[in-house]
Amino acid sequence: MDRRLQRHEYGFLELVKPPNEDELTKYYADKYYQSEQGNYRNRYSPEEHAVINLRIKLRATQADHLRGTNDPGRLLDVGCGEGFVLSAYEANGWDVEGIDHSIEGVRGMNPDQLKNVRQGNLFRLLEDCVAAGSAYDIVWLGNVLEHVRNPVDLMRSIRAIVKPSGLLVATVPNDGTPYHEELFDSGAIPDRFWIAIPDHLSYFTRESLARTAEATGWMVRKMQGDFPIDLFLSHPGSNYVADRAQGGSAHSARLTLEAMIGRAGTDAANEFYTALAGVGLGRNLTAYLAPNKENTL
């Protein structure tokens, strides 16, 4: 596969020759969850489950704060993965729906959510939502933009189904930052580890995510990082890219530290993660986006 990247006019990097839609649909339907691609696993430890739920709680609380209410509403999870977000929101009284190329992740982790999930091409399923006049209080887009051929079109499609008072909660990997490039230039890491083809077709930073959002009809209400596990790469004893054997201990340390930060309280943890995004850190970035009423595209 051609691994060349080019810079999009909105600043993110994208694969020059991405797979076509049919190839991607088949890849995710037949292989992705079944072969434990990306960060997905066939099973998680109790510690991992606790941190997964903590992340959802922190982002959901931040979204409620920005919406000005914690009243239940209607949620669509685009690329719902294993269904953890659907399960958490439904438990809090929300009407939930999920769409994904594959239902295997949900089947394995949250089979009770299969009733709320539709499988197929994300763009076609979103077109169905638009045609039906669906409107959502929150659309959750967790680590999806980097996987699709055209993230710009996806952002525009979602813009049509979020209520004027609603939010899009979009999370992407934080890739190719100045910190990453400094690590590579210094020889601390042997390669640009964040380039993961065919899983990731586009690569975002804080600046390019904000620029893409604003160009597609959104207003950035807030940006947060998550735990900056990449900081471990600055020390030879914990550099899990130079020494893959360090991966397990780095992951374990991350879980311990995320749980500790969570125990400081929801508000304090969210302030911490907001500050991380402010200096460009975090393995992932989450943008809380409101429809820009002055830009309906």
C-alpha positions as a Markdown table, in Angstrom:
| # | Residue | x | y | z |
|---|---|---|---|---|
| 1 | Met | 0.0 | 0.0 | 0.0 |
| 2 | Asp | 1.2 | 3.5 | -0.9 |
| 3 | Arg | 2.2 | 5.1 | 2.5 |
| 4 | Arg | 2.8 | 8.7 | 1.2 |
| 5 | Leu | 1.0 | 11.5 | 3.0 |
| 6 | Gln | 0.0 | 14.9 | 1.9 |
| 7 | Arg | -1.2 | 18.0 | 3.8 |
| 8 | His | -4.8 | 18.9 | 3.4 |
| 9 | Glu | -5.7 | 22.6 | 3.1 |
| 10 | Tyr | -7.1 | 22.5 | 6.6 |
| 11 | Gly | -3.7 | 21.4 | 8.0 |
| 12 | Phe | -4.1 | 17.7 | 8.8 |
| 13 | Leu | -2.1 | 15.0 | 7.0 |
| 14 | Glu | -3.9 | 12.5 | 4.8 |
| 15 | Leu | -3.0 | 9.4 | 2.8 |
| 16 | Val | -2.3 | 10.2 | -0.8 |
| 17 | Lys | -4.1 | 7.1 | -2.1 |
| 18 | Pro | -6.5 | 5.8 | 0.5 |
| 19 | Pro | -8.4 | 2.5 | 0.2 |
| 20 | Asn | -11.8 | 2.8 | -1.5 |
| 21 | Glu | -15.0 | 2.7 | 0.5 |
| 22 | Asp | -15.8 | -0.9 | -0.3 |
| 23 | Glu | -12.3 | -2.0 | 0.9 |
| 24 | Leu | -12.7 | -0.1 | 4.1 |
| 25 | Thr | -16.2 | -1.4 | 4.8 |
| 26 | Lys | -14.9 | -5.0 | 4.3 |
| 27 | Tyr | -11.8 | -4.4 | 6.5 |
| 28 | Tyr | -13.8 | -3.2 | 9.4 |
| 29 | Ala | -16.7 | -5.6 | 9.1 |
| 30 | Asp | -14.5 | -8.7 | 8.7 |
| 31 | Lys | -11.3 | -8.1 | 10.5 |
| 32 | Tyr | -10.8 | -5.0 | 12.7 |
| 33 | Tyr | -12.4 | -6.0 | 16.0 |
| 34 | Gln | -12.0 | -9.7 | 15.4 |
| 35 | Ser | -8.2 | -9.4 | 15.2 |
| 36 | Glu | -7.8 | -7.0 | 18.1 |
| 37 | Gln | -6.7 | -4.1 | 15.8 |
| 38 | Gly | -5.9 | -0.7 | 17.2 |
| 39 | Asn | -6.7 | -0.4 | 21.0 |
| 40 | Tyr | -9.5 | -3.0 | 21.0 |
| 41 | Arg | -9.2 | -6.3 | 22.8 |
| 42 | Asn | -11.2 | -9.5 | 23.2 |
| 43 | Arg | -11.2 | -8.9 | 27.0 |
| 44 | Tyr | -10.2 | -6.1 | 29.4 |
| 45 | Ser | -9.0 | -6.2 | 33.0 |
| 46 | Pro | -11.2 | -4.6 | 35.7 |
| 47 | Glu | -8.7 | -1.7 | 35.8 |
| 48 | Glu | -9.1 | -1.1 | 32.1 |
| 49 | His | -12.9 | -1.2 | 32.4 |
| 50 | Ala | -12.7 | 1.3 | 35.2 |
| 51 | Val | -10.6 | 3.7 | 33.2 |
| 52 | Ile | -12.8 | 3.3 | 30.1 |
| 53 | Asn | -15.9 | 4.2 | 32.1 |
| 54 | Leu | -14.0 | 7.1 | 33.8 |
| 55 | Arg | -13.1 | 8.6 | 30.4 |
| 56 | Ile | -16.7 | 8.5 | 29.3 |
| 57 | Lys | -17.9 | 10.0 | 32.6 |
| 58 | Leu | -15.4 | 12.9 | 32.3 |
| 59 | Arg | -16.3 | 13.7 | 28.7 |
| 60 | Ala | -20.0 | 13.3 | 29.3 |
| 61 | Thr | -19.8 | 15.7 | 32.3 |
| 62 | Gln | -17.9 | 18.2 | 30.3 |
| 63 | Ala | -20.5 | 18.0 | 27.5 |
| 64 | Asp | -23.3 | 18.5 | 30.0 |
| 65 | His | -21.6 | 21.6 | 31.4 |
| 66 | Leu | -21.2 | 23.1 | 27.9 |
| 67 | Arg | -24.8 | 22.3 | 27.0 |
| 68 | Gly | -26.0 | 23.9 | 30.3 |
| 69 | Thr | -28.0 | 20.8 | 31.4 |
| 70 | Asn | -27.6 | 17.3 | 32.5 |
| 71 | Asp | -31.1 | 16.3 | 31.4 |
| 72 | Pro | -31.1 | 13.1 | 29.3 |
| 73 | Gly | -31.6 | 13.5 | 25.6 |
| 74 | Arg | -30.9 | 11.7 | 22.4 |
| 75 | Leu | -27.4 | 10.5 | 21.5 |
| 76 | Leu | -25.9 | 9.1 | 18.3 |
| 77 | Asp | -22.5 | 7.3 | 18.6 |
| 78 | Val | -20.9 | 7.4 | 15.1 |
| 79 | Gly | -18.5 | 4.5 | 15.0 |
| 80 | Cys | -19.7 | 3.1 | 18.2 |
| 81 | Gly | -17.0 | 0.5 | 18.5 |
| 82 | Glu | -17.6 | -1.7 | 21.5 |
| 83 | Gly | -20.7 | 0.1 | 22.7 |
| 84 | Phe | -19.3 | 1.4 | 26.0 |
| 85 | Val | -20.6 | 4.9 | 25.4 |
| 86 | Leu | -24.0 | 3.6 | 24.4 |
| 87 | Ser | -24.2 | 1.5 | 27.6 |
| 88 | Ala | -23.2 | 4.4 | 29.8 |
| 89 | Tyr | -25.6 | 6.9 | 28.3 |
| 90 | Glu | -28.5 | 4.5 | 28.3 |
| 91 | Ala | -27.9 | 3.7 | 32.0 |
| 92 | Asn | -28.4 | 7.5 | 32.6 |
| 93 | Gly | -31.7 | 7.6 | 30.8 |
| 94 | Trp | -30.7 | 8.7 | 27.3 |
| 95 | Asp | -32.2 | 7.4 | 24.1 |
| 96 | Val | -29.2 | 6.0 | 22.3 |
| 97 | Glu | -28.3 | 4.9 | 18.8 |
| 98 | Gly | -25.1 | 3.6 | 17.3 |
| 99 | Ile | -23.8 | 3.1 | 13.8 |
| 100 | Asp | -20.6 | 1.3 | 12.8 |
| 101 | His | -19.0 | -0.7 | 9.9 |
| 102 | Ser | -19.0 | -3.7 | 12.3 |
| 103 | Ile | -21.2 | -4.9 | 15.2 |
| 104 | Glu | -18.5 | -7.3 | 16.4 |
| 105 | Gly | -17.1 | -5.0 | 19.0 |
| 106 | Val | -20.6 | -4.4 | 20.5 |
| 107 | Arg | -21.4 | -8.1 | 20.3 |
| 108 | Gly | -18.2 | -8.9 | 22.2 |
| 109 | Met | -18.3 | -6.2 | 25.0 |
| 110 | Asn | -21.9 | -4.9 | 25.3 |
| 111 | Pro | -24.3 | -7.3 | 23.6 |
| 112 | Asp | -27.3 | -5.7 | 25.3 |
| 113 | Gln | -26.6 | -2.7 | 23.0 |
| 114 | Leu | -27.0 | -4.7 | 19.7 |
| 115 | Lys | -30.7 | -3.5 | 19.7 |
| 116 | Asn | -29.5 | 0.1 | 19.4 |
| 117 | Val | -26.9 | -0.4 | 16.6 |
| 118 | Arg | -27.0 | -0.4 | 12.9 |
| 119 | Gln | -24.2 | -1.8 | 10.8 |
| 120 | Gly | -23.0 | -0.4 | 7.4 |
| 121 | Asn | -21.2 | 2.4 | 5.7 |
| 122 | Leu | -21.1 | 5.4 | 8.0 |
| 123 | Phe | -21.8 | 7.9 | 5.3 |
| 124 | Arg | -24.8 | 6.1 | 4.0 |
| 125 | Leu | -26.2 | 5.6 | 7.5 |
| 126 | Leu | -25.7 | 9.3 | 8.2 |
| 127 | Glu | -27.5 | 10.1 | 5.0 |
| 128 | Asp | -30.4 | 8.0 | 6.3 |
| 129 | Cys | -30.4 | 10.0 | 9.5 |
| 130 | Val | -30.5 | 13.3 | 7.6 |
| 131 | Ala | -33.3 | 12.0 | 5.3 |
| 132 | Ala | -35.3 | 10.9 | 8.3 |
| 133 | Gly | -35.0 | 14.4 | 9.9 |
| 134 | Ser | -33.2 | 13.0 | 12.9 |
| 135 | Ala | -31.8 | 15.5 | 15.4 |
| 136 | Tyr | -29.5 | 14.7 | 18.4 |
| 137 | Asp | -28.5 | 16.4 | 21.6 |
| 138 | Ile | -25.1 | 14.8 | 21.4 |
| 139 | Val | -23.2 | 13.1 | 18.6 |
| 140 | Trp | -20.3 | 11.1 | 19.9 |
| 141 | Leu | -17.4 | 10.6 | 17.4 |
| 142 | Gly | -14.7 | 8.7 | 19.3 |
| 143 | Asn | -11.6 | 7.9 | 17.2 |
| 144 | Val | -13.4 | 7.8 | 13.9 |
| 145 | Leu | -12.2 | 10.8 | 11.8 |
| 146 | Glu | -8.8 | 9.3 | 11.3 |
| 147 | His | -10.3 | 6.1 | 9.9 |
| 148 | Val | -12.5 | 7.6 | 7.1 |
| 149 | Arg | -11.6 | 8.6 | 3.5 |
| 150 | Asn | -13.0 | 12.0 | 3.9 |
| 151 | Pro | -13.2 | 13.4 | 7.4 |
| 152 | Val | -14.3 | 16.8 | 6.1 |
| 153 | Asp | -17.4 | 15.4 | 4.5 |
| 154 | Leu | -18.1 | 13.4 | 7.7 |
| 155 | Met | -18.0 | 16.5 | 9.8 |
| 156 | Arg | -20.4 | 18.3 | 7.4 |
| 157 | Ser | -22.8 | 15.3 | 7.4 |
| 158 | Ile | -22.9 | 15.3 | 11.2 |
| 159 | Arg | -23.5 | 19.1 | 11.2 |
| 160 | Ala | -26.9 | 18.4 | 9.7 |
| 161 | Ile | -28.2 | 16.2 | 12.5 |
| 162 | Val | -27.0 | 18.0 | 15.7 |
| 163 | Lys | -29.6 | 20.2 | 17.4 |
| 164 | Pro | -28.8 | 23.9 | 17.6 |
| 165 | Ser | -28.3 | 23.5 | 21.3 |
| 166 | Gly | -26.4 | 20.2 | 20.9 |
| 167 | Leu | -22.8 | 19.2 | 20.7 |
| 168 | Leu | -20.5 | 17.0 | 18.7 |
| 169 | Val | -17.9 | 15.3 | 20.9 |
| 170 | Ala | -15.0 | 14.4 | 18.6 |
| 171 | Thr | -11.9 | 12.5 | 19.7 |
| 172 | Val | -8.9 | 11.9 | 17.4 |
| 173 | Pro | -5.3 | 10.8 | 18.0 |
| 174 | Asn | -2.9 | 13.7 | 18.6 |
| 175 | Asp | -0.3 | 12.8 | 15.9 |
| 176 | Gly | 2.8 | 14.4 | 14.5 |
| 177 | Thr | 3.1 | 17.2 | 17.1 |
| 178 | Pro | 6.2 | 19.2 | 17.6 |
| 179 | Tyr | 7.0 | 17.0 | 20.5 |
| 180 | His | 6.8 | 13.9 | 18.4 |
| 181 | Glu | 9.0 | 15.4 | 15.7 |
| 182 | Glu | 11.5 | 16.4 | 18.3 |
| 183 | Leu | 11.6 | 12.8 | 19.6 |
| 184 | Phe | 12.1 | 11.5 | 16.0 |
| 185 | Asp | 14.8 | 14.1 | 15.1 |
| 186 | Ser | 16.7 | 13.4 | 18.3 |
| 187 | Gly | 16.7 | 9.6 | 17.7 |
| 188 | Ala | 14.7 | 8.9 | 20.8 |
| 189 | Ile | 12.2 | 7.0 | 18.6 |
| 190 | Pro | 13.2 | 5.1 | 15.5 |
| 191 | Asp | 10.2 | 5.9 | 13.4 |
| 192 | Arg | 7.0 | 8.0 | 13.3 |
| 193 | Phe | 5.1 | 5.4 | 15.2 |
| 194 | Trp | 1.8 | 7.2 | 14.9 |
| 195 | Ile | 1.5 | 6.5 | 11.2 |
| 196 | Ala | -0.8 | 3.4 | 11.1 |
| 197 | Ile | -2.0 | 2.4 | 7.7 |
| 198 | Pro | -4.6 | 1.2 | 6.7 |
| 199 | Asp | -6.2 | 1.9 | 10.1 |
| 200 | His | -5.5 | 5.6 | 10.1 |
| 201 | Leu | -5.9 | 7.6 | 6.9 |
| 202 | Ser | -5.7 | 11.1 | 8.4 |
| 203 | Tyr | -3.5 | 12.6 | 11.2 |
| 204 | Phe | -4.6 | 15.6 | 13.3 |
| 205 | Thr | -3.1 | 18.0 | 15.8 |
| 206 | Arg | -4.9 | 20.5 | 18.0 |
| 207 | Glu | -4.5 | 23.2 | 15.3 |
| 208 | Ser | -5.7 | 21.1 | 12.4 |
| 209 | Leu | -8.6 | 19.6 | 14.3 |
| 210 | Ala | -9.8 | 23.1 | 15.2 |
| 211 | Arg | -9.3 | 24.4 | 11.7 |
| 212 | Thr | -11.2 | 21.5 | 10.2 |
| 213 | Ala | -14.1 | 21.9 | 12.7 |
| 214 | Glu | -14.4 | 25.6 | 12.0 |
| 215 | Ala | -14.3 | 25.1 | 8.2 |
| 216 | Thr | -17.2 | 22.6 | 8.4 |
| 217 | Gly | -19.7 | 24.6 | 10.4 |
| 218 | Trp | -18.6 | 24.1 | 14.0 |
| 219 | Met | -17.5 | 26.4 | 16.8 |
| 220 | Val | -14.9 | 25.0 | 19.2 |
| 221 | Arg | -16.3 | 25.3 | 22.7 |
| 222 | Lys | -13.4 | 23.4 | 24.4 |
| 223 | Met | -10.5 | 21.2 | 23.6 |
| 224 | Gln | -9.0 | 18.5 | 25.9 |
| 225 | Gly | -6.1 | 16.1 | 25.8 |
| 226 | Asp | -6.2 | 12.8 | 27.5 |
| 227 | Phe | -3.4 | 11.1 | 29.5 |
| 228 | Pro | 0.0 | 12.0 | 27.7 |
| 229 | Ile | 1.5 | 8.5 | 27.7 |
| 230 | Asp | 3.9 | 9.8 | 25.0 |
| 231 | Leu | 5.8 | 11.6 | 27.8 |
| 232 | Phe | 7.2 | 8.1 | 28.6 |
| 233 | Leu | 9.1 | 8.3 | 25.3 |
| 234 | Ser | 11.4 | 10.9 | 26.7 |
| 235 | His | 13.0 | 8.4 | 29.1 |
| 236 | Pro | 15.0 | 5.4 | 27.9 |
| 237 | Gly | 13.6 | 3.3 | 30.7 |
| 238 | Ser | 10.0 | 3.7 | 29.6 |
| 239 | Asn | 10.3 | 4.3 | 25.9 |
| 240 | Tyr | 7.8 | 1.8 | 24.6 |
| 241 | Val | 8.5 | 2.7 | 20.9 |
| 242 | Ala | 12.2 | 2.2 | 21.0 |
| 243 | Asp | 11.7 | -0.9 | 23.2 |
| 244 | Arg | 8.4 | -2.6 | 22.5 |
| 245 | Ala | 8.9 | -4.7 | 25.6 |
| 246 | Gln | 8.1 | -1.6 | 27.7 |
| 247 | Gly | 4.6 | -1.4 | 26.2 |
| 248 | Gly | 2.8 | -3.4 | 28.9 |
| 249 | Ser | 4.4 | -1.5 | 31.9 |
| 250 | Ala | 3.7 | 1.8 | 30.2 |
| 251 | His | 0.0 | 0.9 | 29.7 |
| 252 | Ser | -0.2 | -0.3 | 33.3 |
| 253 | Ala | 1.3 | 3.0 | 34.6 |
| 254 | Arg | -1.1 | 4.9 | 32.4 |
| 255 | Leu | -4.1 | 3.2 | 34.0 |
| 256 | Thr | -2.8 | 3.8 | 37.5 |
| 257 | Leu | -2.2 | 7.5 | 36.8 |
| 258 | Glu | -5.6 | 8.1 | 35.0 |
| 259 | Ala | -7.4 | 6.5 | 37.9 |
| 260 | Met | -5.5 | 8.7 | 40.3 |
| 261 | Ile | -6.3 | 11.9 | 38.3 |
| 262 | Gly | -10.0 | 10.8 | 38.3 |
| 263 | Arg | -10.0 | 10.5 | 42.1 |
| 264 | Ala | -9.2 | 14.2 | 42.3 |
| 265 | Gly | -12.8 | 14.8 | 41.1 |
| 266 | Thr | -14.5 | 15.4 | 37.8 |
| 267 | Asp | -14.0 | 19.1 | 37.6 |
| 268 | Ala | -10.3 | 19.0 | 38.6 |
| 269 | Ala | -9.6 | 16.1 | 36.1 |
| 270 | Asn | -11.3 | 18.0 | 33.3 |
| 271 | Glu | -9.4 | 21.1 | 34.1 |
| 272 | Phe | -6.2 | 19.1 | 34.0 |
| 273 | Tyr | -7.0 | 17.6 | 30.6 |
| 274 | Thr | -8.0 | 21.0 | 29.2 |
| 275 | Ala | -4.6 | 22.4 | 30.2 |
| 276 | Leu | -2.9 | 19.5 | 28.5 |
| 277 | Ala | -4.6 | 20.3 | 25.2 |
| 278 | Gly | -3.6 | 23.9 | 25.7 |
| 279 | Val | 0.1 | 22.9 | 25.4 |
| 280 | Gly | -0.5 | 20.4 | 22.6 |
| 281 | Leu | -0.2 | 17.3 | 24.8 |
| 282 | Gly | -2.3 | 14.1 | 25.1 |
| 283 | Arg | -2.3 | 10.9 | 23.2 |
| 284 | Asn | -5.7 | 11.9 | 22.0 |
| 285 | Leu | -7.6 | 15.2 | 21.7 |
| 286 | Thr | -11.3 | 15.7 | 22.3 |
| 287 | Ala | -13.0 | 18.7 | 20.8 |
| 288 | Tyr | -16.4 | 19.8 | 22.1 |
| 289 | Leu | -18.1 | 21.4 | 19.1 |
| 290 | Ala | -21.3 | 23.4 | 18.8 |
| 291 | Pro | -23.1 | 24.2 | 15.5 |
| 292 | Asn | -22.0 | 27.6 | 14.3 |
| 293 | Lys | -25.3 | 29.4 | 13.7 |
| 294 | Glu | -23.5 | 31.9 | 11.5 |
| 295 | Asn | -22.1 | 29.2 | 9.2 |
| 296 | Thr | -24.7 | 26.7 | 8.0 |
| 297 | Leu | -22.6 | 25.8 | 4.9 |
